Amino acid sequence: MTDTALAEKPQTASGEWTLGPICDADAHIDPPYTMWKDYLPRDLAHKAPVIEEGEDCDWVVFEGNRRPLQMINNQAGRTGQNFKMRGKLSDMRAAWDPTSRLADMDLDNIESAVLFGGGPLGTFDNELYMASYDAYSRWVMDFCAADPKRLVPIGYVPMRDIDETIGIIRKLARMGFRTINLPAFPQNPDGWSTTSQVKALKQGQISALTGDPKGEKQYWQPEFDRLWAELCDLDLAITMHLGGRVPRFGEKQFFLPDMPMSKLAMAEPIAIFIFNAIFQRFPRLRLATVESGVGWMAWFAEYITRTWEKQRFWTESPLTESPTYYMEKNVFGSFIQDRTGILCRDLPGARNIMWSSDYPHSETTFPRSREIILRDFQGVPAAATREIICNRARAFYKVG
């Protein structure tokens, strides 16, 4: 059925929409722990994590530490009452197996899925840290080879040194990656410090998503223009995946308050790109803030535009267009369940939104994605629904 026909006939005889294909703008693929030994260089393979079987849960042994296997990122198919935060590999859904993964996509009516990853390793060993980026890239490409039209990988890069990052991006582009995930802020090239926020995860993994918000290196600095130019020349989109603030997993008193802040914190890197004229200088640059929700984007666009109108002169703003212009042209966002964002879909700054399932993480809509889409898009014209649940993600990520 064409988009025009879908728009003219948005409902079946029973009153349900004809959804058509669904492109998941944010699913996840955490590699199995056994992968690292197989994909790391031979001289580093002995440093890979090892799984030890336990009675009530399995244990991850890595760099002299032994921690229980955490299941926060593999809750697909469980209800909230049955969440299991520690467990065994046998308790997990085999999302890392292509056959099982494609079967789950069929079960959930997902035609194609964009896959965010489970790398790098959380280590202070610089050689191992860098090798783990390459190992993950090669593994996820092999995984997606099972069905390249349905499985679309995101490339991960460190952001400690501009030349280092550009070199890796060029390699990923040659491998076939179409989108690159950057930390929300550049990483500290001298390492990262321990904080109470990252008790459950090693700092290398947190740094790969967050970077250092207070570091000496910041994306607005002119030396980063070489990076933006390279991304434009290679026609690669950028994603930032919940990097502004990472919830304190495993700490019950903090986790729920931290979750909404992890979404809203993604406004900061967007503002840095807009107000420092990065999009103005590189109009073909496209940035998606992923898993951040989108209900705040219309408010954010209006607020930063009104603030800019009042403060632009004394701040010597270089912008030649309003901030909303760049939100409309360069900024995208993905959500899981966000009825507010859907209802704001026609407001300035909130139009570039994309649906996602977050499979197999704890917020996932699996296996009820179709049911939840029908609920959240009630009253929305079919053509607009089709754009948000499929077409826009296909275009942004170059799917199919």
C-alpha positions as CSV (number, residue, x, y, z in Angstrom):
1,M,0.0,0.0,0.0
2,T,1.4,3.4,-0.9
3,D,1.8,6.2,1.6
4,T,-1.0,8.1,-0.2
5,A,-3.4,5.2,0.1
6,L,-2.4,4.7,3.7
7,A,-3.2,8.3,4.5
8,E,-6.6,8.0,2.8
9,K,-7.5,4.8,4.6
10,P,-5.8,4.9,8.0
11,Q,-8.0,2.3,9.6
12,T,-9.2,-1.2,9.0
13,A,-12.8,-2.3,9.3
14,S,-12.2,-3.0,12.9
15,G,-10.9,0.5,13.5
16,E,-7.2,-0.3,13.7
17,W,-4.6,1.5,11.7
18,T,-2.7,-0.3,9.0
19,L,0.8,0.3,10.3
20,G,2.9,-1.1,7.5
21,P,6.6,-1.7,8.0
22,I,8.3,-0.6,11.2
23,C,12.0,0.5,11.4
24,D,13.3,0.5,15.0
25,A,15.5,3.6,15.4
26,D,17.2,2.3,18.6
27,A,17.6,-1.4,19.4
28,H,20.6,-2.9,21.1
29,I,23.1,-5.6,20.5
30,D,25.3,-6.4,23.5
31,P,27.8,-9.0,22.3
32,P,28.3,-12.2,24.2
33,Y,31.2,-12.2,26.6
34,T,32.8,-15.1,24.7
35,M,33.0,-12.8,21.7
36,W,36.0,-10.8,23.0
37,K,38.4,-13.7,23.1
38,D,37.6,-14.5,19.5
39,Y,37.8,-11.0,18.1
40,L,40.6,-9.4,20.1
41,P,44.1,-9.6,18.7
42,R,45.8,-12.9,19.6
43,D,48.2,-11.3,22.0
44,L,45.4,-9.7,23.9
45,A,42.8,-12.5,23.9
46,H,44.0,-13.8,27.3
47,K,42.8,-10.5,28.8
48,A,39.2,-10.9,27.7
49,P,36.4,-11.2,30.2
50,V,35.5,-14.8,31.3
51,I,32.2,-16.1,32.6
52,E,32.2,-18.3,35.7
53,E,29.0,-20.2,36.4
54,G,27.4,-19.7,39.8
55,E,24.5,-21.2,41.7
56,D,22.1,-18.3,41.7
57,C,23.9,-16.1,39.1
58,D,26.9,-16.2,36.8
59,W,30.0,-14.1,37.4
60,V,32.0,-11.9,35.1
61,V,35.7,-12.2,35.8
62,F,37.8,-9.4,34.3
63,E,41.1,-7.7,35.2
64,G,41.2,-9.3,38.7
65,N,37.6,-8.3,39.5
66,R,34.6,-10.7,39.9
67,R,31.2,-9.2,39.6
68,P,27.7,-10.8,39.3
69,L,26.2,-10.9,35.8
70,Q,23.9,-7.8,35.5
71,M,20.7,-8.2,33.5
72,I,19.5,-4.6,33.3
73,N,20.2,-4.6,29.6
74,N,18.4,-7.9,28.9
75,Q,14.9,-7.8,30.2
76,A,13.0,-8.4,26.9
77,G,10.0,-10.5,27.5
78,R,9.9,-9.9,31.2
79,T,7.3,-7.7,32.9
80,G,8.2,-5.1,35.5
81,Q,7.2,-7.4,38.3
82,N,9.5,-10.1,37.0
83,F,12.6,-8.0,36.3
84,K,15.7,-9.9,37.4
85,M,18.7,-7.7,37.9
86,R,21.3,-10.5,38.5
87,G,21.2,-13.8,36.8
88,K,22.7,-16.4,34.6
89,L,23.5,-16.4,30.9
90,S,20.7,-18.9,30.5
91,D,18.2,-16.4,31.9
92,M,19.0,-13.9,29.1
93,R,17.3,-13.6,25.8
94,A,19.8,-14.6,23.1
95,A,19.7,-11.2,21.4
96,W,23.3,-11.8,20.2
97,D,22.4,-14.7,18.1
98,P,21.3,-13.6,14.6
99,T,18.7,-16.3,14.1
100,S,17.1,-15.7,17.5
101,R,17.3,-11.9,17.0
102,L,15.5,-12.0,13.6
103,A,12.9,-14.3,15.0
104,D,12.2,-11.8,17.8
105,M,11.9,-9.0,15.3
106,D,9.4,-11.1,13.3
107,L,7.5,-11.7,16.6
108,D,7.4,-8.0,17.3
109,N,6.5,-6.9,13.8
110,I,9.8,-5.1,13.3
111,E,11.0,-5.0,9.7
112,S,14.5,-3.5,10.4
113,A,16.4,-2.5,13.4
114,V,19.3,0.0,14.0
115,L,21.7,-1.6,16.5
116,F,23.5,0.3,19.2
117,G,26.3,-1.6,20.8
118,G,28.0,-3.1,23.8
119,G,31.5,-1.8,23.5
120,P,34.2,-0.9,24.3
121,L,35.5,-2.9,27.2
122,G,35.7,-1.1,30.5
123,T,39.4,-1.1,31.1
124,F,42.2,1.2,32.0
125,D,44.6,-0.8,29.7
126,N,44.8,1.6,26.8
127,E,45.9,-1.1,24.3
128,L,43.1,-3.3,25.3
129,Y,40.6,-0.4,25.3
130,M,41.4,0.6,21.7
131,A,41.5,-3.0,20.5
132,S,38.0,-3.5,21.9
133,Y,36.6,-0.8,19.7
134,D,37.9,-2.6,16.6
135,A,36.9,-6.0,17.9
136,Y,33.3,-4.8,18.5
137,S,33.2,-3.2,15.0
138,R,34.2,-6.4,13.3
139,W,31.9,-8.6,15.4
140,V,28.8,-6.5,14.8
141,M,29.4,-6.4,11.1
142,D,29.6,-10.2,11.1
143,F,26.4,-10.3,13.1
144,C,24.6,-8.0,10.7
145,A,25.8,-10.0,7.7
146,A,23.0,-12.5,8.6
147,D,20.5,-10.0,7.0
148,P,22.1,-6.6,6.1
149,K,18.8,-5.1,5.0
150,R,17.2,-5.7,8.4
151,L,20.1,-5.4,10.8
152,V,21.9,-2.0,10.7
153,P,25.0,-1.4,12.9
154,I,26.1,1.8,14.5
155,G,29.9,2.4,14.6
156,Y,31.5,3.4,17.9
157,V,34.6,5.6,18.2
158,P,36.7,7.1,21.0
159,M,36.9,10.8,21.2
160,R,40.2,11.5,22.9
161,D,42.2,12.7,20.0
162,I,40.8,14.2,16.8
163,D,43.3,12.5,14.5
164,E,42.8,9.2,16.2
165,T,39.0,9.6,15.8
166,I,39.2,10.6,12.2
167,G,41.3,7.6,11.3
168,I,38.9,5.2,13.0
169,I,35.9,6.9,11.3
170,R,37.5,6.4,7.9
171,K,38.0,2.8,8.6
172,L,34.4,2.3,9.7
173,A,33.2,4.0,6.6
174,R,35.2,1.6,4.5
175,M,33.7,-1.3,6.4
176,G,30.2,-0.1,5.5
177,F,29.0,1.8,8.7
178,R,26.6,4.7,7.8
179,T,26.3,6.3,11.3
180,I,28.9,7.0,14.0
181,N,28.1,7.3,17.7
182,L,30.1,10.0,19.6
183,P,30.3,10.6,23.3
184,A,28.1,13.5,24.3
185,F,31.4,15.4,25.2
186,P,35.0,14.7,24.2
187,Q,36.8,12.3,26.5
188,N,39.6,13.2,28.8
189,P,42.8,12.1,26.9
190,D,44.5,11.4,30.2
191,G,41.9,8.9,31.4
192,W,38.9,9.2,33.6
193,S,38.3,9.4,37.3
194,T,36.3,7.2,39.6
195,T,33.0,8.6,40.8
196,S,30.0,7.2,42.8
197,Q,28.0,7.3,39.6
198,V,29.8,4.4,38.0
199,K,30.0,1.8,40.7
200,A,28.4,-0.9,38.6
201,L,30.3,-0.2,35.4
202,K,33.9,0.4,34.6
203,Q,34.8,4.0,33.7
204,G,35.9,3.2,30.1
205,Q,32.4,2.2,29.1
206,I,30.8,5.3,30.7
207,S,33.4,7.5,29.1
208,A,32.6,6.1,25.7
209,L,29.1,7.5,26.0
210,T,29.5,10.6,28.2
211,G,33.0,11.9,27.8
212,D,34.1,14.7,30.1
213,P,31.5,17.6,30.3
214,K,34.1,19.7,32.1
215,G,37.2,18.7,30.1
216,E,39.6,21.0,28.4
217,K,38.5,19.7,25.0
218,Q,35.0,20.7,23.9
219,Y,33.2,20.2,20.6
220,W,32.8,24.0,20.1
221,Q,36.5,24.5,19.7
222,P,37.8,25.3,16.2
223,E,40.1,22.3,16.0
224,F,37.1,20.0,15.9
225,D,36.0,21.5,12.6
226,R,38.2,18.9,10.9
227,L,36.1,16.2,12.4
228,W,32.8,17.7,11.3
229,A,34.2,18.2,7.8
230,E,35.2,14.6,7.6
231,L,31.8,13.4,8.7
232,C,30.2,15.5,6.1
233,D,32.6,14.4,3.3
234,L,31.9,10.8,4.2
235,D,28.1,11.5,4.5
236,L,28.0,9.9,7.9
237,A,25.3,10.8,10.5
238,I,26.1,11.3,14.2
239,T,24.3,9.8,17.1
240,M,24.8,10.5,20.8
241,H,23.2,7.8,23.0
242,L,22.1,9.0,26.4
243,G,25.5,10.3,27.1
244,G,24.8,13.6,28.9
245,R,24.2,11.8,32.2
246,V,24.3,8.0,33.0
247,P,21.8,6.7,35.6
248,R,23.3,5.0,38.6
249,F,22.3,1.5,37.8
250,G,21.9,-0.8,40.8
251,E,21.4,2.0,43.3
252,K,17.7,1.9,44.0
253,Q,17.4,5.3,45.6
254,F,19.0,7.0,42.6
255,F,18.0,5.0,39.6
256,L,14.4,6.2,39.1
257,P,15.2,9.9,39.6
258,D,18.2,9.6,37.4
259,M,16.3,8.1,34.4
260,P,14.4,11.3,33.4
261,M,17.5,13.4,33.9
262,S,19.4,11.1,31.6
263,K,16.9,12.1,28.8
264,L,16.8,15.8,29.5
265,A,20.6,16.1,29.8
266,M,20.9,15.5,26.1
267,A,19.7,19.0,25.5
268,E,23.2,20.3,26.5
269,P,25.3,18.8,23.6
270,I,22.5,19.9,21.2
271,A,22.7,23.5,22.5
272,I,26.5,23.4,22.2
273,F,26.3,22.4,18.5
274,I,23.6,25.1,17.8
275,F,25.0,28.1,19.7
276,N,28.6,27.5,18.6
277,A,27.4,27.6,15.0
278,I,28.7,24.0,14.2
279,F,25.5,23.3,12.2
280,Q,25.8,26.7,10.6
281,R,29.3,26.0,9.3
282,F,28.5,22.4,8.4
283,P,24.9,22.4,7.2
284,R,25.0,18.8,6.0
285,L,25.8,17.6,9.5
286,R,23.0,15.5,11.1
287,L,22.8,14.6,14.8
288,A,20.3,12.3,16.5
289,T,20.0,12.2,20.2
290,V,19.0,8.6,20.8
291,E,16.8,7.1,23.6
292,S,16.5,10.7,25.0
293,G,12.7,10.9,24.4
294,V,11.4,13.8,22.4
295,G,8.6,15.4,24.4
296,W,11.0,18.1,25.6
297,M,12.2,19.1,22.1
298,A,9.4,21.6,21.2
299,W,9.8,23.4,24.6
300,F,13.6,23.3,24.2
301,A,13.4,24.8,20.7
302,E,11.1,27.6,21.8
303,Y,13.1,28.4,24.9
304,I,16.5,28.6,23.3
305,T,15.1,30.7,20.5
306,R,13.4,33.2,22.8
307,T,16.6,33.3,24.9
308,W,18.7,33.9,21.8
309,E,16.5,36.7,20.7
310,K,17.0,38.5,24.0
311,Q,20.7,37.7,24.6
312,R,22.2,37.4,21.1
313,F,23.7,40.8,20.9
314,W,25.7,41.0,24.2
315,T,26.8,37.4,23.7
316,E,27.9,38.2,20.2
317,S,26.1,35.2,18.8
318,P,27.4,34.1,15.4
319,L,24.1,32.6,14.3
320,T,22.5,33.9,11.1
321,E,19.3,31.9,11.7
322,S,17.3,31.2,14.8
323,P,18.1,28.2,16.9
324,T,14.8,26.6,15.9
325,Y,16.0,26.6,12.3
326,Y,18.9,24.3,13.2
327,M,16.7,22.1,15.3
328,E,14.5,21.6,12.3
329,K,17.3,21.0,9.8
330,N,20.0,19.2,11.7
331,V,18.7,17.6,14.9
332,F,16.7,14.4,15.2
333,G,15.5,12.4,18.3
334,S,14.3,8.9,19.1
335,F,11.8,7.8,21.8
336,I,10.3,4.7,23.1
337,Q,7.0,5.6,24.7
338,D,6.3,9.3,24.4
339,R,2.8,10.3,23.7
340,T,3.6,13.9,24.5
341,G,6.3,14.0,21.9
342,I,4.0,12.4,19.3
343,L,1.3,15.1,20.0
344,C,4.0,17.8,19.6
345,R,5.2,16.3,16.2
346,D,4.1,19.4,14.2
347,L,5.6,22.0,16.6
348,P,8.8,23.8,15.6
349,G,11.8,21.9,16.7
350,A,9.9,18.6,17.4
351,R,9.3,17.3,13.9
352,N,12.3,15.0,13.4
353,I,11.3,12.3,15.7
354,M,11.7,8.5,15.4
355,W,10.1,5.6,17.2
356,S,12.2,2.8,18.8
357,S,11.7,-0.4,20.9
358,D,14.9,-0.3,23.0
359,Y,15.1,-4.1,22.6
360,P,16.3,-6.0,24.7
361,H,16.8,-3.4,27.5
362,S,14.6,-2.8,30.5
363,E,12.5,-0.1,28.8
364,T,11.7,-2.2,25.7
365,T,8.2,-2.4,24.2
366,F,9.0,-6.0,23.1
367,P,6.9,-8.1,22.4
368,R,4.0,-5.6,22.4
369,S,5.5,-2.9,20.1
370,R,2.6,-2.9,17.6
371,E,0.0,-2.7,20.5
372,I,1.9,0.2,22.1
373,I,2.3,2.0,18.8
374,L,-1.4,1.7,18.2
375,R,-2.1,3.1,21.7
376,D,0.4,6.0,21.6
377,F,-0.5,7.1,18.0
378,Q,-4.2,7.1,18.6
379,G,-5.8,9.9,16.6
380,V,-2.6,10.5,14.6
381,P,-3.0,10.4,10.8
382,A,-1.6,7.3,9.2
383,A,0.8,9.2,7.0
384,A,2.3,10.9,10.0
385,T,2.5,7.6,11.9
386,R,4.3,5.9,9.0
387,E,6.9,8.7,8.9
388,I,7.7,8.4,12.6
389,I,7.7,4.6,12.9
390,C,9.5,3.9,9.7
391,N,10.4,6.4,7.0
392,R,12.4,9.0,9.0
393,A,14.6,6.4,10.6
394,R,15.2,4.7,7.2
395,A,16.3,8.0,5.7
396,F,18.5,9.1,8.7
397,Y,20.3,5.8,9.0
398,K,20.2,4.9,5.3
399,V,18.4,1.6,5.9
400,G,17.7,-0.7,3.0
